Amino acid sequence: MRIGFVVNDVMTEKEGYTTTRLACAAVNQGHEVFLFGVGDLAYDPDENIRARTRSVAQKKYKSHGGFLKDLQGPKSIKQRITVDDLDVLMLRNVPSDDYLNRPWAASAATEFGRVAMRHGVIVVNDPNGLSKASTKMYFQLFPEEVRPRTLITRDRDEIKAFAMEEGRCVLKPLQGSGGASVFLVQKGDLPNLNQMIDAVSRDGFVICQEYLAAAEEGDMRLFVMNGRPLQVKGKYAAFRRLRSGGGDMRSNIHAGGKLGPAEVSEQDLMIAEIVRPKLVQDGMFLVGLDIVGDKLMEINVFSPGGLGSAQKFTKINFNRYVIGALDRKVRYMQFYGRNFDNVEMNTL
């Protein structure tokens, strides 16, 4: 299998990133692997998509660090490839990371990926589905049974009225990730609400969301692959993110949260089952569900991370099984002469 991974920038990838782990697993399984940044893509006059890529010469790696060192260092193999000749193109860039400083890059991977599909490249997750999910508004398209009560607006008075009605609520930007500009508003904070609104609305719409008391205990990330919770040897690809304390409500790891093992309940599986039809409809191959109590806080369809964290507590290398699932899709496409709908191929 020839597989390409699109990231924001190859040189900013890190050892613990899920993309690094997936690429290393693919190399170790004997596949031909290419990594390239969004800015490395090009549409040539002959109507092919091409990319300036990096790959490695070694066939086996004992550590992700060794793989990344070879990929980013002088030993890397640099070449310009025809993306249309790949079997799989995995879109692992995070558009929100480019939203402010490189706005041209935010949608580039999905746009180039959409063109690459013409020649039978399996593009995961599906570019058209990802385009629908370009902001957190996508979350509102899922059944209300699994979502917190939500207001999305730029109107200051509407935000204040929602905060008063809820007593406690969360403010966050419609664009963005990683816990940036996220505020917990409590009754005593109402005099400072204007400053919070200014901070969040600086870059667009404000999401005002019902505060879930279960968030005090953090949240759980559950991975869904091919429309189903990813399970290997009876263990789910999941982990808990615990709040760091000190009044910080964020459980994001790079916002100071801590990791813990996850126990996936029947209620969690029911949430995954409720959202499954739309994930399948939109061609979402690999997704991270962030669950708090009996609700979803977020659905991560762009480069969901944390497979290494799930492995830490389950001792299962889920990366191998993700690559294995992609390899099966490639074989399906070979049977059908690379002539199969990309959305359906994403979740077969």
N, C-alpha and C positions, 0 to 999 in steps of 0.2 A: 504494500500500500504506500502510495506517495501522499503525504499529508503536510499541509501548510498551516501554520498558526499565525494569525494576525494579532499583534499586540500594539499597544500605544507606541512603544519604542523598545527595541530589543535590548539596548544598553541600560535600560532602567529596570529590567526584570530582575527578580531576586530568587535566591535559592529556595525559599519556602513557598513561593507562589505556586498555585495549582497548575498554571500553564507550564511552568518549568517541570513540574512533576509529570504532567501528561506527556510532554515532549520527550523527556528522559525515558519514560515507560515505553513510548512508541519506538525509540531507538533500540532499547533493550529487547524488544519483541521482533526486531529485524526489519522494521519499516524505514522508509526513506523520509526524513523529517527536515522541514525548512521553516525557519522563523523569520518574520519580517514585520516592520512597523507600518503603520497606516501611511506614513509619508513615503514609503518605499514602493507603493503601488503605482502602476501606470497603465493607461489604455493606449495601445500602439496603433499606428495607421492601418495595420493589417487586421484590425478589429479583435486582437487578442489582448487579454489582461496579462501583464507581466509584473514582476516584482524583483527588487534587489534583496537577496536573501542571505541568511547565514545558516550553516549546518555544520555538523561535526564529522570527523573521519573515523573516530573510534566506534566500535560496534557494541560495546558493553560498558556500562558505568555502574560502579558500586555506590556512588553518592550523587545526589542532585547538584551538590556544590562542584564536583569535578566536571559534570556535564556542562554546567553554566560557565565555568571558567574557560573550557575549551570553546564554547559557543561565542563568548564575548571577547575572547583573547586572540592573540596572533595566530593560534592554531585553527581558527575557524575557517571554513570553506565559504568564500564569498562568490556568489554567482547570480546572474539574472536569469530567472526561470519563467516559463510560460505557465501562469496560474491555471489556465484552461486545461492543461495536461495533468493537473493533480487529480487524485481520486477524491480527496476530502480537503475542504478549506474550513478551518475552525476559527470562527471570529471570537477572539479572546481579548479584544481591546475594551476599555471602559470609556464610553463616550463622555460621561460626566467629568472625567479627569481632564478632558480637553475643552470642555464647554466654555471656559473663560479665556484661557491663554492661547488655545489653538482651535477656535470655533470651526475652521475649515475641516478639521480632522474628526469632529464629533460624529458625522454621518458618513464619512468616506468609506469605511469598511463595508457597511451594508450596501452602499451604492455600487461599489466594485464587485462585491459578492453577488449581487443581483445579476450583474452582467455575466459573471463566471458560470452561473447556473445554466446558461444557454447551451453550453457544450457538455452538460452532464456531470459537472463537478458537484459533489454533495456538499452543500454549504450548511454548516450548523453553527448556531441555531439559524433557522430560516431568516434571510434578510428582510423579507416583507413582514414577518412576524415581529422582528426586532424593531423595524421602523414604527410599528404601532406602539411599541413599548418605549419610545424614545424619552418619555417623561414618566413620572409617577402617576400620571392620570390613567395609565394603563391598568393600574391596580383597581380602579373604580369600575372596570368592565367585568370584574369577577363578582359572583353572587354576594349579596349583602350579608348573608349568614356568616361569612368568614372574615368580614372587614369591620374595623372600628368605625364608628360614626364620624363622618368627615365633611369639612367645608374647605373648598378651594377658591380663593378670592384674593384680590389686592385691596379690597375696601376695608379701611381701618375700623369703621363702625361695625361692620359685619363680624370682623374678627373679635372685637371686644364683646359683642353680644353673645357670640358662641362661647367665649371664655367664661363669661358670667353665668351662662346657662349650665355649662359643664362643671364649673367649680375648679376642676383640674383638666388641662388639655396640653397637647404637644403642638408646637409650631415648628415647621421645617420647610425648606424650599422645595418647589415642585421639581427643580433640577438639582442634581448633586447626590453625593453618597458619602459613606464613611462617618456619618455622625456630625458633619460640618454644619454649623448654624442651626443646631437643633436645641430647642428650649422647652423645658417643662414649666408651664404657667400654673401657678397656684393662686388662691384668693389673695394672699398677701403680696403677690407680684403685680397686681393690677396697676398700681401707680407707675411701674416701670415697663408696662406693656408696650408703650409707644416705641421705646428703644429696641425692644425685642422685634417688633414688627419691622422697624427700619432695617435691622440687621438681616432679617430673613427676606424681605421684599426687595432688597437692593438689586437682586439679579432676576426677579420675576415674580411669579405667583407664590402665594403662601398656602401651605397645607395646614389646616387646623384639625387636629385629630383627637378623638376621645382618648383619654388616658386609661390604659389598662392596668389595673392594680397588680395583675400577675407579673408585670414588667419589673416589679421590685426584685423578683427572683431571676431576672435576665430573660433570655430567649433561647430558642433552639433553632439551629439550621438543619433542615432535612433536605437531602438531595433527591431530586426526581430525575430519572433518566428514561427516555422512551415513554414518558407519560406515567410512569409508575415509580414509587419510592425505590431508590437504589438499595438493594439488599443482596448480600453475598454471605453464604454459609450461615444464614439465619441472623445476620447482623446488618443493621441499617447504617447507611452512610449519613451520620448525623453527629452533632455535638452541641453542647450547651455553651452559651456565652453569658458569663456572670458579670453583674455590675461591679465596678471598681470601688464603689462606696464614695464617701466624702461628698455626697450630694450630686454626683454626676450620674445622670440617668442613662447615659449611653453604655451599651454593652459591646460596641464594636471593639475588636481587639486592638486596633491602632488608636483607639480613643481611650485606652486604659483598661478595657474589660479583660476578664480572665476566662480561661477555658475550663470546661468540665465535661464529663461523660453525659450522654443523653439516653434517656429511656423513652422510646417511641411508644406512645399509647394508642389505643383504638381511636381515641378522639383525634389524635394527630393524623392517623391514617385516613380518617373520615374527611378531614380538611383537604388532604392530598387528593382524595377521590372526588371531592366537590370541584376542585379547580382543574382536574385532569382533562375534561372535555375541551376546555378553551386552550390549554397548553398544547393539546394534540392538534386542535384546529389551527393554531398559529405556528405549528412546526417547531416547537421548543424541545430540543433534544436533551439538554442538560440544564437544570434549573435548581436554584436554591430557595427553599421556602423558609422564611423567618417566622416562627410560631411563638406566640405569647398566650398562654392559657388556651382558650378555645377560639382564638382569632389569629389571623395572619397580620403581621406588621408590614411585611414586604414580600414581593416576589422578585427574585434576582434572576434575570434572564441574560444579562450582559456579564460574561466572564465570572460566573459564581465561583467564589473561592472557599477553601476550607477542607478540601478532600484530605489534605495532610493532617488536619486536626481530627477529622473523623478516624483516620488510620491510627492516630496516637492512642485512642481509647479502645478501638476494636481490634487492632493488630491486623487489619485487612488492608491490603494495598488496592484501594478502589480504582486508582488510576489505570491499572492493568485492565480492569473490566470495562472501563469507559473506552479505552483504545480497542479492546476486543469487540465491543458493540459496533464501533465505527468500521472495523475490518469486515464484520458480517454484512454491513450495509453495502460496502464496496463489492462484495461477492454477489449480493442481490442485483446490483446495477450491472455487473458483468453478465449475469444471466439474461437481463433484459436489454442488453446493448446500450447501457448508460441512458436509457430512455424511460425514466420514471419520475413522477412528480416529487419535487424536492420537499414539499411540506409533509407528504406521506412518508417519504424516506427518513425524515428526521425522527419519527417516532415508531418506525417498524422494529 
